Amino acid sequence: MNYVAAVSGKGGDAVEHVKRIILESNPLLESFGNAKTLRNNNSSRFGKYFEIKFSRGGQPVGGNISNFLLEKSRVVGLKHGERNFHVFYQITKGCSQQEREWYGMASPDYFYYLNQSQTYDADGVDDVAEFKEVKDAMTVCGIKPEDQTSIFQIVSGILHLGNVSFVESGNAAAIRDDNGAFCLLTKTSFVCIHSPGLSCLSAGR
């Protein structure tokens, strides 16, 4: 991506904006699709097809990305010494105090989907700085602030739902903890899980 931006030369504001999107899309995709493995601290766990459209003068004027083959199983199960997708550590470490309240955020070791491997850091990876880069990249790529909030609500909701455990009850499943309900409150919505059944509710402001 850096090569394409460099060799295409200078262009107008529209061309330069497209080039910025091309460059900023990489940290955004890596946040949600890369993870630390036993062999690589920034291993790509997804495949992508990147199509760039050029003008007659060889300048990028648009493009399209298709993601596929995301290693979804990594979300719920980790090997010892590996990490989940980067975005989960970025949000747990990089949130401001206000964002921590909005998303009900805690440290990585609080969440089952992250503490299975007992590995929360990766050499050469600054989760706090990269969380800021991800938010900046979202803005450059045209993702509205309210949509950014919704994305991070979903990310935090996944982490919290991972802390809900179930036991077999006859031919059905029941929440292990019968003490009332677990509620995740966010800035604009909430998720409630009630015992002994499971009910997920979402509501706008």
TADA-V172116 format. One line per field, one symbol per residue. ss: DSSP state (2 for helix, 1 for strand, 0 for the rest). psi: psi as a letter, one per 20 degrees, with the letter a starting at -180 (. if undefined). Layout:
ss = ???
psi = ???
This chain:
ss = 0222222000002222222222222222222221100000001100111111110000011111111100022220000000001222222222002222222000022202222000000000002222222222222200002222222222222222200001111001111000001111100001111100000000000
psi = ghgghgiiaqaahgghgghggggihghghhgiiqrpahipilppkrqqoopppqrhjjppirrpppqrkpmhhhgipqqpirraqhhhhghhhiqrhghhggjkqaqhihphihihikoirppjonhghhgghghghgghjjoqghhgggghggghhgghhiipqqqpncjaqqpgojmcqppopahirqppoqqirppoppqr.
